[in-house]
Amino acid sequence: MPTRKTLFWLLAAGFLYLIALNVGSGWLYVVTSLLVSFPLAALFLSRINIRRLTLRQTSPEEATAGGGICTQVDIVNPSVVPRFFLRLDADFGGRSASLMLPYLGPRRARRLKLDFAGLKRGFYRGGRFSISSGAPTGLARVRRRHFAESPLVIYPRWQRLPGDWATGMKNSGYLVSSVLPTRSSTGDYLGVREYRPEDSPRSIHWRTTARAGSLAVVEYSRQAAISPVMIVDRYRDGAAGEGPDASFETAVSIAASLIQREVSHNRRFGLGDSPADAAGRGLSHEDARAMLWLARVEAAATDPLDLTAAGFPWPEATPVLILTSHEAYAGLDRSELLDHFPHAAVIMLDGRGFEKDEKRQRRFLDGNRLNLLAAAVEAGGGRFVLVPSPDEVVRCLEDL
């Protein structure tokens, strides 16, 4: 396809040619004929120069956001006609690169290497390429577009967190819950309550069950390891800023970092954009599926995170909410989710530190309301961590 510059040149030459015909001047007719025929010939030769070229791409199967990759591109010339001065423009993983190929022999292939830096998180089916030529005159450039199938997963950035879940258990490294049903007498006796689906049959108190006519269990308090379930808020209006340091991208990076910490200890974890989503995905101690989900997740939710009554099918699960400090979460401490899980952890990104527009900063909780929210969550037995900017993630999570 001719470029805009080529089309402009042809239109201008054609306009002069029409003037020459109307004026009837012989020398002007000759000059304008040359002006028209010269770019037309250049256009014809340029089209031949890129005709029937094929392109193949080979790239790594995975990379990390913000990093770089080296991908190989094979340009094949199946004809007996040599090609000259080919320009290759590539777009891959949200980044572009280009280079010039001076000569490609007949029935030959040439392998080129393209470096892409600063890749964006996501999943890509392949690269988009454009081969153009202005040979031999450079006046008329023709471009042909190609798509090369070469799947690439760009995982979110993650950082190695030096700390671990702060607990009251020596050498456990887990979050803990102070009350779990058990028949063991190693803890303090709490009483008898109604049977729940997640209770073990061994905890049934048969005398009370026979007297009341319904199942009842005896309950003791004990320290127990739990499985953290990372809930990443996808609320679009709360995703402050743009680029790799946006609040949503930082939230995804935090989730990836916490997952890698769990994997390094060979511990189970959960992940989702809501409690129901995490429950459907299940617990795991492998990071492959979780990191793939984080690579593709987007801030596309039109409503704030639903914090009404929701639970997990695992009694040892505790939610770790990763939110941006939108006004919709001002009453987070009074949500049913925290009523069900009082030991939940809340990692809140201060939207004011990620949003550059002062007018849009008003959508987020101010310092006073954030302090009140933090005090209320911690008073209920939970944990509250405020991340003021993307540069302070590691420092803020050290004591979590």
C-alpha positions, 0 to 999 in steps of 0.5 A: 500500500502506498504511503501518504507521502507517495500519494501526495507526490502522485496527486501533485504531479497529476495536477501539474499534468492537467494544467499542462494539457489545458495550457497547451505548452509543449515544454511544460507537457514534457516536464509534467509527463516526466514528473508523473511517469517517474514516481509511477515507475518508482511506485511500480518498482517498490511494489515489486521489491516487497512482493511475495516476501514472507515473515516468521517470528520466534520469541521467548514464551514468557517475559516480565513487565518492564523487562526486555526480550530479543526476538528473531525474525526470518524474512524469506525471499522465495523469488529469483529477483533480489530485494534492496533497501527493505525497512522492517517496522515491528510492534510487539508487546506494546513496544516498537522497533525498526531496522533496515535490510540493505539486500536480500538475495534471490531465494534466500532468507535473512534472520534479524534480531529485534530487541524490545524493552519496557514490555507491558504486562499481558498476553500477545498472540504475536507481533505486527510487522510492516515491510516497506520499500522506497527502492530504487529512487526513494520517491515512492514508498510502499508498505505491506503489513504482516502478522507473525504468530508467536505467543508471548506472556508478559508477567507482572513485575514482582519484588522479593519481599524480605519479610513474612507474615507477622504471627504469634507462632514461632517459626510458622511464617503464616497468618494465624486465627485464634479460634478454629473448631477442634476436639483437641484439649490443647487449647482453651475450651470455648463452648458448644455451638451449631454444626457448620458445613466446614466442621470436621465430624470428629468435633461433633458433641453427641450429647448436645446433638441428641438433646437439641435434635440438631448437630452441635460441635465442641470448640476450643481455641488454638493457633492455626496456620491459614492460607492467604487469599489475595483479592485484587480489586479491579474497580476501574474508577479506583485505578489511579494513574497510567503506565507501569506505576499506576495504582492498579499495576502496583496492586497486581505487582503486590499480588505477584510478590506475595504469591512468590513469597508463598511459593518460596515457602511451598505454601498454599494460597488463593487468588481472584478479583472477588471472594467468589472468584477466588473460591472457584479458582481454589487453593494452590501452591504453584504459581503458574496459573496465578501468574498467568491470571495476573498477566491478563487481568485488567481494571475493567470492573464498573462497580466497587468490590462487593464486600457483602456476605461472602465466604470461602470453602476452606476454614483456614482461608483469610482474605488479603484485600488489595485495594485503591483508596477510593471513597467507595471503601470508606466503610470497609471496616463495617463490611460483612466480609471483615465481620466474617474474617476479622483477621483479614489483611487490607493493603490499601494504595493511597490513590492520591500518590498515584494520580497526578491530576489534583481534581481526580485526587478528590475521589480518594480518601484523605489522610484523616479518613485513612487513619480512621479506617486503619484504626478501625480495621486493626481494632477488629483484629485485622491488619491495615497497610497503606502504600503511599507510592509505588516506590514504597511497596517493599518498605510497607510490606516488610512487616506484613 
